[in-house]
Amino acid sequence: MSSDKGPKQVDPELVARATPELRSDIEAKQADGRIACAMLRKLAEDHGLPYKVAGAAADDMGYKVRDCDLGCF
């Protein structure tokens, strides 16, 4: 049985709230198409944005969130 749910749905309203600076920082901190949950949370806090906005930006950019502690992403 396959667990593939298809492409992850990204909320366009959350993606629209992601600033170019946040996207740039996500790009700089990702490695091999992945970014740690703790790093993504820190970036969201540094930019004064909700975790969901940072998660939506990472998803929109095609990055997988790894080591997720809270299930935010």
C-alpha positions, 0 to 999 in steps of 0.5 A: 500500500502506497502512502504517497499523498501527492504534492503537499498543499501550500496555502497561498495566503501564507506563501504571500506573507513570506518576505523575500528576506525570509526566503533568502534566509531559508535558502541560505540555511537549507542543505540538500533540499532540507531544513531543520525544524528548529532552524525554520522556527528560529527564522520565523521568530527572527523575521517576526512571522508565524511558524506556518508562514515559514513552513509554507515558504519552505514548502513553496521553495521545495524544501523538506522540513526535517527533525520536526519536534512540534508538528508545526510543518 
